[in-house]
Amino acid sequence: MMNQKIEQYKNAFLKATNRSLETEVEIFSFGDTAEMADELGKLVLQGKKTGTSSGYDLYAEDETKPYKGQLSIVLDSEDSPICVIENINVETIPFNKVTKEHARKEGEGDLSLEYWKKAHLDFFPRYYKEELDIEFSENHRLIYEEFKVVFI
C-alpha cells in the first residue's frame, strides 16, 4: 500500500520526467531486513550497486516478473523513498552461471563472485524452503536485473 510520502515522491518523479501519472512504478526495498534495505539502498545511491538478483521460482505464476524498462521506487527501512531506478537489462540465468561481472554490479562485500555466492547461498535456500517447500540448488534460475538511477 502506498503511503502519502511515497505517492508524493512518485508524482514528483513522474512530473519531473514528463511521464503520465498512469505510469506503472514498482515500490520495494532491497533485502529482507531493515538493515539490508538501508545498506543496499545506500550502495545504490553511491553508484556501487547497479544490479540485483531474485529467485525466478519465487514469483507467482500471475505476478509480473522484472523487465527491461521497469521503473521502481526504492525505499529505505522507514518506507521512505530514496530513488527511482530503471531496469536497463534483465536476464534469466542459473545461479551457477552468475559471473564475476554480475557479482561486481551487485555492489556488495568485496565485490567478488565468492562473496556473492556465499551471501546468496545464505539467502535463497531459506525462501525456497519457506515459500515453495523445496531445496534450493545452484541450478535454480535467477532473474538478474541491471539498473540505473533515474531520479533522486
N, C-alpha and C positions, 0 to 999 in steps of 0.2 A: 504494500500500500504506500502511495506516495504522500509524504508529509508536505506541508506548505513550503518549507525551506527547499526541498527537492524540486517541487513544482515551479517555484520562482527561478531557481537555477536553470532548470530545463528551458523555461520560457526565455530567459536571458540568452542562453546559448542559441536557441532557435532563431531569435530575433537578430542576434549579432552575426549569425552566419546565413541570414536570409533564407531560412528553411520554413516550411509550413508548420503551423502549430500541430498538425496531424502527424508529423514525422515520428516514426517509432523510435524510441530510445530506451534501451535496456537500462536497468538500475541494479548495481551489485557492489559488493565489496570483495576483495581478494581474500582467499584463505577461508578458514573456518573458526577463527578466534578473533577477538578484538585486537590482540597484539599483532596477528598476521595482517589484518586489514590495515592497520596503521603502518606497519613496517613495509609491506609490499606497495601500499599506496605512495609512501614516501619515495620508494625506489622508482616508481613511475614518474613522479614529479621531478626527480633528479635526472631523468633520462636514462637510468640504468636498466630499468625493466621495460622491455618492448615486446615481450612475448609471454604467453601463458598456455597452460595445457589443462585439459579436463578429460575425464573418462567418457568415452563415446557411449558406452552402455549405460551410463548413469542418467542419460537424457531419456525422458518418457517418449514413447513412440510418437505421440502427437505434439511434443514440445519442439519449438524451433531451436535448431542447433546453430551454433555460431556460423556466420557467413561473412564473406568479404564485403566491406562497406557498412557493416553493422556498427551502429553508434551505441555507446554505453556511458552512463554516468557512473563514475567510480566514487564509492562512499568510504569514509573512514569509520572508525569504531563507534562514533557517535551518530552514525547515519547522516553525516554532513557531506555534501558533495565536495570533492576535491579537484575533479577534472572530468572532461569528456574525452573518451578515446574512440578511434575508428579502426576497425579491423582492415588491414591492408593486404593480408594474406591469411588464408585458412587452409589447413591440410589435415587429413586423417592419416595417422601413421601408427604402427605398433609401438608400444613402449620401448621395445628393444631396438628400434630403429631411430630413436631420438639421437640427434647429432650434437657434437660439441657446440656448434653454432646455435642450435635450439637452446641448449642449456645456458649459453652465454647471454642470449637475448632475454631469458627469464630473469636475469639480473640478481640472482640470489647467491649467498655464501661467497665462495671464492670463484664463482662463475664456471667451475669445471663440470664436466659431464658426470664425474664421480660424485661430486656433491649433489648435483641434481638428482641422480638416481637414488642416492641414499634418502634424501629428503622426500622424494615422491614414493619410494617404497615404504616410507613411514605413513604416508597419506592415503594413497589409493586403496590398498588392501582393506583398510577399515571401512571405507564406503562401499566397496563391492560386497563385503560381508554383511554390513548393516542393511543396505538398501536392496541388494539383489540376492543375498544369501549364497554367494558363490565366492570361491577363492580367486583372488587377483593373480594373473600370470603376466609375465613380461611380453607375452604375445597379444595381450588385450590392446585394442585400438584406443588411441588418444585423439582428441581434437586439439590441434596446436594452432593458436592464434597469434599472429604478429600484428601489432597495432602501433598507432602514433597518437600522441596527444593533440587534440584539435581545439581545445578550449580549456582555459583555467579560470 
